[in-house]
Amino acid sequence: MEVKQNLVIFAALLMVAAIGIEMAAAGDMCGLSISDLMTCKPAVSGPKPLPPSDNCCAALRKADLPCLCTFKNSPILSMYKINSTLAMDLPSKCKLDSPNCPA
């Protein structure tokens, strides 16, 4: 029983470490701070997302959009309750060129 418990703890620590490494590799997440990301949260979460705000679109204009593709399937987005499909639609909703992310 104790071995099983230790394996679960080890797996959880690995997951936390992987998320930390991914965040560190991205720096401030492709030119966006967590604050910038949160301005877009109403447009990418919940059952009835709102249109992106002017502040959200302004934040996206300074972002490295192709870099954001690396977070498309990342647990970081779900950690912040961000719907990745809605997030990938934000550039076009802000009248920006959408990055061509691999599937």
Biopython code that builds the backbone (N, CA, C, O; Angstrom):
import numpy as np
from Bio.PDB.StructureBuilder import StructureBuilder

atoms = [
    (1, "MET", "N", (0.821, -1.191, 0.000)),
    (1, "MET", "CA", (0.000, 0.000, 0.000)),
    (1, "MET", "C", (0.865, 1.255, 0.000)),
    (1, "MET", "O", (0.575, 2.204, -0.729)),
    (2, "GLU", "N", (1.920, 1.273, 0.805)),
    (2, "GLU", "CA", (2.799, 2.432, 0.890)),
    (2, "GLU", "C", (3.522, 2.683, -0.434)),
    (2, "GLU", "O", (3.723, 3.836, -0.818)),
    (3, "VAL", "N", (3.911, 1.632, -1.126)),
    (3, "VAL", "CA", (4.585, 1.775, -2.422)),
    (3, "VAL", "C", (3.645, 2.446, -3.412)),
    (3, "VAL", "O", (4.059, 3.335, -4.157)),
    (4, "LYS", "N", (2.396, 2.030, -3.426)),
    (4, "LYS", "CA", (1.405, 2.614, -4.330)),
    (4, "LYS", "C", (1.219, 4.106, -4.023)),
    (4, "LYS", "O", (1.131, 4.921, -4.942)),
    (5, "GLN", "N", (1.160, 4.453, -2.768)),
    (5, "GLN", "CA", (1.003, 5.838, -2.346)),
    (5, "GLN", "C", (2.210, 6.675, -2.769)),
    (5, "GLN", "O", (2.063, 7.811, -3.220)),
    (6, "ASN", "N", (3.402, 6.101, -2.617)),
    (6, "ASN", "CA", (4.615, 6.810, -3.030)),
    (6, "ASN", "C", (4.652, 7.022, -4.534)),
    (6, "ASN", "O", (5.121, 8.059, -5.001)),
    (7, "LEU", "N", (4.161, 6.048, -5.298)),
    (7, "LEU", "CA", (4.117, 6.197, -6.760)),
    (7, "LEU", "C", (3.167, 7.324, -7.169)),
    (7, "LEU", "O", (3.464, 8.087, -8.088)),
    (8, "VAL", "N", (2.042, 7.425, -6.494)),
    (8, "VAL", "CA", (1.090, 8.495, -6.799)),
    (8, "VAL", "C", (1.713, 9.857, -6.492)),
    (8, "VAL", "O", (1.582, 10.795, -7.278)),
    (9, "ILE", "N", (2.380, 9.960, -5.366)),
    (9, "ILE", "CA", (3.045, 11.213, -4.999)),
    (9, "ILE", "C", (4.138, 11.551, -6.002)),
    (9, "ILE", "O", (4.272, 12.706, -6.407)),
    (10, "PHE", "N", (4.913, 10.563, -6.404)),
    (10, "PHE", "CA", (5.981, 10.771, -7.378)),
    (10, "PHE", "C", (5.406, 11.243, -8.717)),
    (10, "PHE", "O", (5.944, 12.162, -9.335)),
    (11, "ALA", "N", (4.315, 10.614, -9.162)),
    (11, "ALA", "CA", (3.684, 11.000, -10.429)),
    (11, "ALA", "C", (3.169, 12.438, -10.354)),
    (11, "ALA", "O", (3.298, 13.196, -11.315)),
    (12, "ALA", "N", (2.591, 12.807, -9.224)),
    (12, "ALA", "CA", (2.092, 14.179, -9.060)),
    (12, "ALA", "C", (3.245, 15.175, -9.095)),
    (12, "ALA", "O", (3.125, 16.241, -9.698)),
    (13, "LEU", "N", (4.364, 14.834, -8.451)),
    (13, "LEU", "CA", (5.528, 15.719, -8.466)),
    (13, "LEU", "C", (6.097, 15.866, -9.869)),
    (13, "LEU", "O", (6.505, 16.958, -10.266)),
    (14, "LEU", "N", (6.126, 14.772, -10.621)),
    (14, "LEU", "CA", (6.599, 14.838, -12.006)),
    (14, "LEU", "C", (5.725, 15.763, -12.841)),
    (14, "LEU", "O", (6.226, 16.534, -13.659)),
    (15, "MET", "N", (4.425, 15.682, -12.630)),
    (15, "MET", "CA", (3.502, 16.517, -13.390)),
    (15, "MET", "C", (3.719, 17.991, -13.052)),
    (15, "MET", "O", (3.753, 18.834, -13.949)),
    (16, "VAL", "N", (3.862, 18.299, -11.784)),
    (16, "VAL", "CA", (4.119, 19.678, -11.366)),
    (16, "VAL", "C", (5.438, 20.171, -11.948)),
    (16, "VAL", "O", (5.532, 21.309, -12.406)),
    (17, "ALA", "N", (6.451, 19.321, -11.931)),
    (17, "ALA", "CA", (7.755, 19.702, -12.484)),
    (17, "ALA", "C", (7.650, 19.958, -13.984)),
    (17, "ALA", "O", (8.238, 20.912, -14.493)),
    (18, "ALA", "N", (6.912, 19.120, -14.687)),
    (18, "ALA", "CA", (6.755, 19.292, -16.141)),
    (18, "ALA", "C", (6.058, 20.607, -16.458)),
    (18, "ALA", "O", (6.448, 21.304, -17.395)),
    (19, "ILE", "N", (5.035, 20.950, -15.689)),
    (19, "ILE", "CA", (4.330, 22.215, -15.902)),
    (19, "ILE", "C", (5.269, 23.386, -15.623)),
    (19, "ILE", "O", (5.279, 24.368, -16.365)),
    (20, "GLY", "N", (6.054, 23.281, -14.556)),
    (20, "GLY", "CA", (7.007, 24.332, -14.223)),
    (20, "GLY", "C", (8.048, 24.522, -15.303)),
    (20, "GLY", "O", (8.395, 25.653, -15.644)),
    (21, "ILE", "N", (8.548, 23.428, -15.844)),
    (21, "ILE", "CA", (9.544, 23.496, -16.923)),
    (21, "ILE", "C", (8.933, 24.133, -18.154)),
    (21, "ILE", "O", (9.570, 24.950, -18.819)),
    (22, "GLU", "N", (7.706, 23.763, -18.457)),
    (22, "GLU", "CA", (7.031, 24.317, -19.632)),
    (22, "GLU", "C", (6.829, 25.824, -19.459)),
    (22, "GLU", "O", (7.021, 26.583, -20.409)),
    (23, "MET", "N", (6.445, 26.261, -18.264)),
    (23, "MET", "CA", (6.259, 27.693, -18.002)),
    (23, "MET", "C", (7.597, 28.430, -18.085)),
    (23, "MET", "O", (7.672, 29.524, -18.644)),
    (24, "ALA", "N", (8.646, 27.831, -17.531)),
    (24, "ALA", "CA", (9.966, 28.470, -17.558)),
    (24, "ALA", "C", (10.478, 28.589, -18.987)),
    (24, "ALA", "O", (11.092, 29.592, -19.349)),
    (25, "ALA", "N", (10.227, 27.573, -19.792)),
    (25, "ALA", "CA", (10.675, 27.594, -21.186)),
    (25, "ALA", "C", (9.956, 28.696, -21.963)),
    (25, "ALA", "O", (10.517, 29.280, -22.889)),
    (26, "ALA", "N", (8.736, 28.967, -21.585)),
    (26, "ALA", "CA", (7.969, 29.977, -22.295)),
    (26, "ALA", "C", (8.232, 31.370, -21.739)),
    (26, "ALA", "O", (7.774, 32.357, -22.314)),
    (27, "GLY", "N", (8.959, 31.465, -20.638)),
    (27, "GLY", "CA", (9.188, 32.768, -20.022)),
    (27, "GLY", "C", (7.880, 33.315, -19.516)),
    (27, "GLY", "O", (7.293, 32.782, -18.575)),
    (28, "ASP", "N", (7.427, 34.371, -20.135)),
    (28, "ASP", "CA", (6.148, 34.941, -19.730)),
    (28, "ASP", "C", (5.029, 34.448, -20.634)),
    (28, "ASP", "O", (4.051, 35.162, -20.856)),
    (29, "MET", "N", (5.160, 33.271, -21.143)),
    (29, "MET", "CA", (4.191, 32.591, -22.006)),
    (29, "MET", "C", (4.010, 33.322, -23.331)),
    (29, "MET", "O", (2.951, 33.884, -23.608)),
    (30, "CYS", "N", (5.050, 33.303, -24.133)),
    (30, "CYS", "CA", (5.019, 33.804, -25.507)),
    (30, "CYS", "C", (4.722, 35.306, -25.605)),
    (30, "CYS", "O", (4.024, 35.748, -26.517)),
    (31, "GLY", "N", (5.248, 36.066, -24.676)),
    (31, "GLY", "CA", (5.043, 37.507, -24.700)),
    (31, "GLY", "C", (3.821, 37.959, -23.923)),
    (31, "GLY", "O", (3.531, 39.154, -23.864)),
    (32, "LEU", "N", (3.105, 37.025, -23.331)),
    (32, "LEU", "CA", (1.931, 37.365, -22.539)),
    (32, "LEU", "C", (2.180, 37.061, -21.073)),
    (32, "LEU", "O", (2.659, 35.982, -20.723)),
    (33, "SER", "N", (1.858, 38.001, -20.237)),
    (33, "SER", "CA", (1.936, 37.746, -18.798)),
    (33, "SER", "C", (0.664, 37.005, -18.383)),
    (33, "SER", "O", (-0.292, 36.911, -19.152)),
    (34, "ILE", "N", (0.668, 36.492, -17.178)),
    (34, "ILE", "CA", (-0.545, 35.848, -16.666)),
    (34, "ILE", "C", (-1.678, 36.881, -16.632)),
    (34, "ILE", "O", (-2.834, 36.549, -16.893)),
    (35, "SER", "N", (-1.343, 38.122, -16.312)),
    (35, "SER", "CA", (-2.339, 39.193, -16.303)),
    (35, "SER", "C", (-2.941, 39.393, -17.693)),
    (35, "SER", "O", (-4.153, 39.563, -17.829)),
    (36, "ASP", "N", (-2.084, 39.374, -18.737)),
    (36, "ASP", "CA", (-2.574, 39.481, -20.121)),
    (36, "ASP", "C", (-3.521, 38.335, -20.444)),
    (36, "ASP", "O", (-4.590, 38.529, -21.023)),
    (37, "LEU", "N", (-3.097, 37.124, -20.049)),
    (37, "LEU", "CA", (-3.932, 35.953, -20.314)),
    (37, "LEU", "C", (-5.288, 36.075, -19.632)),
    (37, "LEU", "O", (-6.315, 35.705, -20.202)),
    (38, "MET", "N", (-5.285, 36.590, -18.425)),
    (38, "MET", "CA", (-6.534, 36.695, -17.678)),
    (38, "MET", "C", (-7.491, 37.716, -18.288)),
    (38, "MET", "O", (-8.702, 37.615, -18.087)),
    (39, "THR", "N", (-6.965, 38.709, -19.038)),
    (39, "THR", "CA", (-7.873, 39.644, -19.712)),
    (39, "THR", "C", (-8.666, 38.932, -20.795)),
    (39, "THR", "O", (-9.754, 39.370, -21.170)),
    (40, "CYS", "N", (-8.115, 37.825, -21.297)),
    (40, "CYS", "CA", (-8.798, 37.054, -22.343)),
    (40, "CYS", "C", (-9.649, 35.920, -21.781)),
    (40, "CYS", "O", (-10.411, 35.295, -22.519)),
    (41, "LYS", "N", (-9.528, 35.650, -20.497)),
    (41, "LYS", "CA", (-10.221, 34.492, -19.920)),
    (41, "LYS", "C", (-11.729, 34.486, -20.169)),
    (41, "LYS", "O", (-12.267, 33.422, -20.475)),
    (42, "PRO", "N", (-12.446, 35.615, -20.056)),
    (42, "PRO", "CA", (-13.892, 35.564, -20.321)),
    (42, "PRO", "C", (-14.236, 35.110, -21.744)),
    (42, "PRO", "O", (-15.341, 34.630, -21.995)),
    (43, "ALA", "N", (-13.294, 35.263, -22.664)),
    (43, "ALA", "CA", (-13.530, 34.876, -24.058)),
    (43, "ALA", "C", (-13.161, 33.419, -24.337)),
    (43, "ALA", "O", (-13.458, 32.896, -25.411)),
    (44, "VAL", "N", (-12.515, 32.769, -23.375)),
    (44, "VAL", "CA", (-12.029, 31.405, -23.629)),
    (44, "VAL", "C", (-12.443, 30.406, -22.537)),
    (44, "VAL", "O", (-11.876, 29.319, -22.435)),
    (45, "SER", "N", (-13.418, 30.782, -21.740)),
    (45, "SER", "CA", (-13.839, 29.871, -20.681)),
    (45, "SER", "C", (-15.341, 29.988, -20.437)),
    (45, "SER", "O", (-15.994, 30.951, -20.840)),
    (46, "GLY", "N", (-15.847, 28.988, -19.774)),
    (46, "GLY", "CA", (-17.253, 28.971, -19.405)),
    (46, "GLY", "C", (-18.157, 28.485, -20.518)),
    (46, "GLY", "O", (-17.727, 28.343, -21.663)),
    (47, "PRO", "N", (-19.404, 28.233, -20.180)),
    (47, "PRO", "CA", (-20.346, 27.705, -21.176)),
    (47, "PRO", "C", (-20.784, 28.756, -22.205)),
    (47, "PRO", "O", (-21.182, 28.406, -23.317)),
    (48, "LYS", "N", (-20.711, 30.041, -21.838)),
    (48, "LYS", "CA", (-21.102, 31.121, -22.761)),
    (48, "LYS", "C", (-19.993, 32.166, -22.798)),
    (48, "LYS", "O", (-20.112, 33.226, -22.183)),
    (49, "PRO", "N", (-18.891, 31.862, -23.534)),
    (49, "PRO", "CA", (-17.778, 32.819, -23.572)),
    (49, "PRO", "C", (-18.195, 34.138, -24.229)),
    (49, "PRO", "O", (-19.011, 34.171, -25.151)),
    (50, "LEU", "N", (-17.610, 35.209, -23.724)),
    (50, "LEU", "CA", (-17.873, 36.540, -24.262)),
    (50, "LEU", "C", (-16.949, 36.820, -25.443)),
    (50, "LEU", "O", (-15.942, 36.130, -25.605)),
    (51, "PRO", "N", (-17.262, 37.802, -26.261)),
    (51, "PRO", "CA", (-16.308, 38.220, -27.298)),
    (51, "PRO", "C", (-15.046, 38.755, -26.614)),
    (51, "PRO", "O", (-15.124, 39.267, -25.498)),
    (52, "PRO", "N", (-13.890, 38.642, -27.268)),
    (52, "PRO", "CA", (-12.671, 39.160, -26.635)),
    (52, "PRO", "C", (-12.761, 40.672, -26.437)),
    (52, "PRO", "O", (-13.262, 41.397, -27.297)),
    (53, "SER", "N", (-12.272, 41.127, -25.302)),
    (53, "SER", "CA", (-12.284, 42.563, -24.995)),
    (53, "SER", "C", (-11.182, 43.275, -25.780)),
    (53, "SER", "O", (-10.298, 42.634, -26.350)),
    (54, "ASP", "N", (-11.248, 44.594, -25.802)),
    (54, "ASP", "CA", (-10.195, 45.385, -26.441)),
    (54, "ASP", "C", (-8.849, 45.123, -25.760)),
    (54, "ASP", "O", (-7.817, 45.050, -26.427)),
    (55, "ASN", "N", (-8.865, 44.979, -24.421)),
    (55, "ASN", "CA", (-7.622, 44.697, -23.686)),
    (55, "ASN", "C", (-7.058, 43.332, -24.065)),
    (55, "ASN", "O", (-5.843, 43.168, -24.182)),
    (56, "CYS", "N", (-7.926, 42.368, -24.253)),
    (56, "CYS", "CA", (-7.485, 41.033, -24.667)),
    (56, "CYS", "C", (-6.823, 41.113, -26.043)),
    (56, "CYS", "O", (-5.731, 40.581, -26.240)),
    (57, "CYS", "N", (-7.469, 41.764, -26.975)),
    (57, "CYS", "CA", (-6.909, 41.873, -28.337)),
    (57, "CYS", "C", (-5.597, 42.652, -28.337)),
    (57, "CYS", "O", (-4.678, 42.322, -29.087)),
    (58, "ALA", "N", (-5.508, 43.690, -27.493)),
    (58, "ALA", "CA", (-4.254, 44.449, -27.385)),
    (58, "ALA", "C", (-3.138, 43.549, -26.862)),
    (58, "ALA", "O", (-2.002, 43.631, -27.329)),
    (59, "ALA", "N", (-3.454, 42.701, -25.907)),
    (59, "ALA", "CA", (-2.451, 41.766, -25.380)),
    (59, "ALA", "C", (-2.022, 40.787, -26.465)),
    (59, "ALA", "O", (-0.834, 40.495, -26.602)),
    (60, "LEU", "N", (-2.974, 40.282, -27.234)),
    (60, "LEU", "CA", (-2.634, 39.330, -28.303)),
    (60, "LEU", "C", (-1.774, 39.963, -29.387)),
    (60, "LEU", "O", (-0.943, 39.283, -29.989)),
    (61, "ARG", "N", (-1.961, 41.246, -29.645)),
    (61, "ARG", "CA", (-1.155, 41.924, -30.669)),
    (61, "ARG", "C", (0.331, 41.908, -30.324)),
    (61, "ARG", "O", (1.172, 41.922, -31.223)),
    (62, "LYS", "N", (0.664, 41.880, -29.042)),
    (62, "LYS", "CA", (2.079, 41.851, -28.652)),
    (62, "LYS", "C", (2.605, 40.435, -28.422)),
    (62, "LYS", "O", (3.784, 40.254, -28.115)),
    (63, "ALA", "N", (1.746, 39.441, -28.570)),
    (63, "ALA", "CA", (2.138, 38.052, -28.314)),
    (63, "ALA", "C", (2.832, 37.431, -29.519)),
    (63, "ALA", "O", (2.631, 37.851, -30.659)),
    (64, "ASP", "N", (3.638, 36.438, -29.244)),
    (64, "ASP", "CA", (4.239, 35.595, -30.278)),
    (64, "ASP", "C", (3.232, 34.484, -30.550)),
    (64, "ASP", "O", (3.263, 33.436, -29.906)),
    (65, "LEU", "N", (2.339, 34.721, -31.509)),
    (65, "LEU", "CA", (1.231, 33.796, -31.748)),
    (65, "LEU", "C", (1.672, 32.381, -32.124)),
    (65, "LEU", "O", (1.100, 31.423, -31.605)),
    (66, "PRO", "N", (2.675, 32.204, -33.012)),
    (66, "PRO", "CA", (3.108, 30.829, -33.293)),
    (66, "PRO", "C", (3.615, 30.103, -32.038)),
    (66, "PRO", "O", (3.447, 28.891, -31.908)),
    (67, "CYS", "N", (4.230, 30.847, -31.123)),
    (67, "CYS", "CA", (4.693, 30.259, -29.870)),
    (67, "CYS", "C", (3.521, 29.696, -29.068)),
    (67, "CYS", "O", (3.657, 28.672, -28.397)),
    (68, "LEU", "N", (2.380, 30.363, -29.139)),
    (68, "LEU", "CA", (1.217, 29.903, -28.383)),
    (68, "LEU", "C", (0.740, 28.527, -28.829)),
    (68, "LEU", "O", (0.065, 27.829, -28.072)),
    (69, "CYS", "N", (1.087, 28.132, -30.052)),
    (69, "CYS", "CA", (0.717, 26.792, -30.532)),
    (69, "CYS", "C", (1.280, 25.696, -29.621)),
    (69, "CYS", "O", (0.686, 24.626, -29.489)),
    (70, "THR", "N", (2.414, 25.968, -29.004)),
    (70, "THR", "CA", (3.028, 24.940, -28.147)),
    (70, "THR", "C", (2.194, 24.666, -26.903)),
    (70, "THR", "O", (2.386, 23.648, -26.239)),
    (71, "PHE", "N", (1.274, 25.561, -26.586)),
    (71, "PHE", "CA", (0.422, 25.379, -25.409)),
    (71, "PHE", "C", (-0.955, 24.837, -25.758)),
    (71, "PHE", "O", (-1.804, 24.677, -24.881)),
    (72, "LYS", "N", (-1.177, 24.555, -27.033)),
    (72, "LYS", "CA", (-2.492, 24.131, -27.501)),
    (72, "LYS", "C", (-3.045, 22.959, -26.687)),
    (72, "LYS", "O", (-4.222, 22.969, -26.325)),
    (73, "ASN", "N", (-2.239, 21.974, -26.398)),
    (73, "ASN", "CA", (-2.693, 20.794, -25.657)),
    (73, "ASN", "C", (-2.045, 20.708, -24.284)),
    (73, "ASN", "O", (-1.921, 19.622, -23.717)),
    (74, "SER", "N", (-1.641, 21.826, -23.761)),
    (74, "SER", "CA", (-0.923, 21.868, -22.495)),
    (74, "SER", "C", (-1.866, 21.814, -21.295)),
    (74, "SER", "O", (-2.958, 22.380, -21.332)),
    (75, "PRO", "N", (-1.440, 21.135, -20.237)),
    (75, "PRO", "CA", (-2.254, 21.145, -19.009)),
    (75, "PRO", "C", (-2.302, 22.523, -18.360)),
    (75, "PRO", "O", (-3.143, 22.773, -17.497)),
    (76, "ILE", "N", (-1.415, 23.409, -18.766)),
    (76, "ILE", "CA", (-1.411, 24.766, -18.199)),
    (76, "ILE", "C", (-2.729, 25.473, -18.507)),
    (76, "ILE", "O", (-3.292, 26.140, -17.639)),
    (77, "LEU", "N", (-3.225, 25.330, -19.737)),
    (77, "LEU", "CA", (-4.478, 25.991, -20.086)),
    (77, "LEU", "C", (-5.630, 25.453, -19.252)),
    (77, "LEU", "O", (-6.439, 26.225, -18.737)),
    (78, "SER", "N", (-5.708, 24.139, -19.118)),
    (78, "SER", "CA", (-6.797, 23.581, -18.331)),
    (78, "SER", "C", (-6.653, 23.947, -16.853)),
    (78, "SER", "O", (-7.647, 24.048, -16.134)),
    (79, "MET", "N", (-5.418, 24.144, -16.408)),
    (79, "MET", "CA", (-5.185, 24.553, -15.030)),
    (79, "MET", "C", (-5.852, 25.914, -14.762)),
    (79, "MET", "O", (-6.341, 26.166, -13.661)),
    (80, "TYR", "N", (-5.865, 26.772, -15.767)),
    (80, "TYR", "CA", (-6.510, 28.074, -15.653)),
    (80, "TYR", "C", (-7.943, 28.050, -16.197)),
    (80, "TYR", "O", (-8.565, 29.098, -16.370)),
    (81, "LYS", "N", (-8.452, 26.863, -16.459)),
    (81, "LYS", "CA", (-9.811, 26.661, -16.982)),
    (81, "LYS", "C", (-10.031, 27.401, -18.300)),
    (81, "LYS", "O", (-11.079, 28.005, -18.530)),
    (82, "ILE", "N", (-9.004, 27.336, -19.163)),
    (82, "ILE", "CA", (-9.058, 27.958, -20.483)),
    (82, "ILE", "C", (-9.320, 26.864, -21.510)),
    (82, "ILE", "O", (-8.611, 25.859, -21.552)),
    (83, "ASN", "N", (-10.337, 27.063, -22.332)),
    (83, "ASN", "CA", (-10.687, 26.128, -23.392)),
    (83, "ASN", "C", (-9.718, 26.374, -24.560)),
    (83, "ASN", "O", (-9.724, 27.450, -25.158)),
    (84, "SER", "N", (-8.897, 25.382, -24.876)),
    (84, "SER", "CA", (-7.859, 25.575, -25.904)),
    (84, "SER", "C", (-8.452, 25.844, -27.284)),
    (84, "SER", "O", (-7.861, 26.590, -28.065)),
    (85, "THR", "N", (-9.587, 25.263, -27.598)),
    (85, "THR", "CA", (-10.219, 25.504, -28.902)),
    (85, "THR", "C", (-10.636, 26.970, -29.010)),
    (85, "THR", "O", (-10.398, 27.619, -30.029)),
    (86, "LEU", "N", (-11.259, 27.483, -27.954)),
    (86, "LEU", "CA", (-11.642, 28.900, -27.958)),
    (86, "LEU", "C", (-10.411, 29.797, -28.002)),
    (86, "LEU", "O", (-10.413, 30.832, -28.669)),
    (87, "ALA", "N", (-9.367, 29.399, -27.291)),
    (87, "ALA", "CA", (-8.134, 30.186, -27.275)),
    (87, "ALA", "C", (-7.521, 30.266, -28.668)),
    (87, "ALA", "O", (-7.016, 31.317, -29.063)),
    (88, "MET", "N", (-7.560, 29.168, -29.414)),
    (88, "MET", "CA", (-6.976, 29.170, -30.752)),
    (88, "MET", "C", (-7.791, 30.029, -31.730)),
    (88, "MET", "O", (-7.277, 30.438, -32.771)),
    (89, "ASP", "N", (-9.043, 30.297, -31.400)),
    (89, "ASP", "CA", (-9.894, 31.148, -32.245)),
    (89, "ASP", "C", (-9.733, 32.638, -31.940)),
    (89, "ASP", "O", (-10.186, 33.480, -32.715)),
    (90, "LEU", "N", (-9.093, 32.968, -30.817)),
    (90, "LEU", "CA", (-8.977, 34.374, -30.417)),
    (90, "LEU", "C", (-8.302, 35.276, -31.448)),
    (90, "LEU", "O", (-8.816, 36.361, -31.719)),
    (91, "PRO", "N", (-7.173, 34.874, -32.035)),
    (91, "PRO", "CA", (-6.539, 35.791, -32.999)),
    (91, "PRO", "C", (-7.489, 36.237, -34.110)),
    (91, "PRO", "O", (-7.550, 37.422, -34.438)),
    (92, "SER", "N", (-8.222, 35.297, -34.684)),
    (92, "SER", "CA", (-9.126, 35.697, -35.768)),
    (92, "SER", "C", (-10.251, 36.590, -35.249)),
    (92, "SER", "O", (-10.697, 37.495, -35.954)),
    (93, "LYS", "N", (-10.714, 36.343, -34.020)),
    (93, "LYS", "CA", (-11.747, 37.198, -33.444)),
    (93, "LYS", "C", (-11.224, 38.605, -33.164)),
    (93, "LYS", "O", (-11.992, 39.565, -33.107)),
    (94, "CYS", "N", (-9.918, 38.712, -32.992)),
    (94, "CYS", "CA", (-9.278, 40.027, -32.780)),
    (94, "CYS", "C", (-8.744, 40.608, -34.091)),
    (94, "CYS", "O", (-8.020, 41.603, -34.092)),
    (95, "LYS", "N", (-9.110, 39.976, -35.195)),
    (95, "LYS", "CA", (-8.689, 40.410, -36.529)),
    (95, "LYS", "C", (-7.158, 40.383, -36.692)),
    (95, "LYS", "O", (-6.558, 41.274, -37.293)),
    (96, "LEU", "N", (-6.559, 39.329, -36.136)),
    (96, "LEU", "CA", (-5.129, 39.083, -36.282)),
    (96, "LEU", "C", (-4.932, 37.826, -37.108)),
    (96, "LEU", "O", (-5.831, 36.989, -37.189)),
    (97, "ASP", "N", (-3.773, 37.684, -37.716)),
    (97, "ASP", "CA", (-3.471, 36.454, -38.444)),
    (97, "ASP", "C", (-3.352, 35.315, -37.448)),
    (97, "ASP", "O", (-2.586, 35.391, -36.487)),
    (98, "SER", "N", (-4.116, 34.260, -37.686)),
    (98, "SER", "CA", (-4.045, 33.090, -36.807)),
    (98, "SER", "C", (-2.807, 32.295, -37.127)),
    (98, "SER", "O", (-2.459, 32.131, -38.296)),
    (99, "PRO", "N", (-2.127, 31.793, -36.095)),
    (99, "PRO", "CA", (-0.971, 30.949, -36.362)),
    (99, "PRO", "C", (-1.417, 29.623, -36.958)),
    (99, "PRO", "O", (-2.508, 29.131, -36.666)),
    (100, "ASN", "N", (-0.576, 29.061, -37.781)),
    (100, "ASN", "CA", (-0.884, 27.768, -38.388)),
    (100, "ASN", "C", (-0.295, 26.678, -37.494)),
    (100, "ASN", "O", (0.822, 26.211, -37.717)),
    (101, "CYS", "N", (-1.055, 26.287, -36.492)),
    (101, "CYS", "CA", (-0.578, 25.301, -35.527)),
    (101, "CYS", "C", (-0.715, 23.890, -36.081)),
    (101, "CYS", "O", (-1.719, 23.565, -36.715)),
    (102, "PRO", "N", (0.295, 23.047, -35.844)),
    (102, "PRO", "CA", (0.158, 21.644, -36.237)),
    (102, "PRO", "C", (-0.940, 20.979, -35.416)),
    (102, "PRO", "O", (-1.215, 21.381, -34.285)),
    (103, "ALA", "N", (-1.546, 19.985, -35.985)),
    (103, "ALA", "CA", (-2.664, 19.281, -35.314)),
    (103, "ALA", "C", (-2.256, 18.525, -34.134)),
    (103, "ALA", "O", (-3.091, 17.894, -33.486)),
]
sb = StructureBuilder()
sb.init_structure("model")
sb.init_model(0)
sb.init_chain("A")
sb.init_seg("    ")
for serial, (resi, resn, name, xyz) in enumerate(atoms, 1):
    if name == "N":
        sb.init_residue(resn, " ", resi, " ")
    sb.init_atom(name, np.array(xyz, "f"), 0.0, 1.0, " ", f" {name:<3s}", serial, name[0])
structure = sb.get_structure()
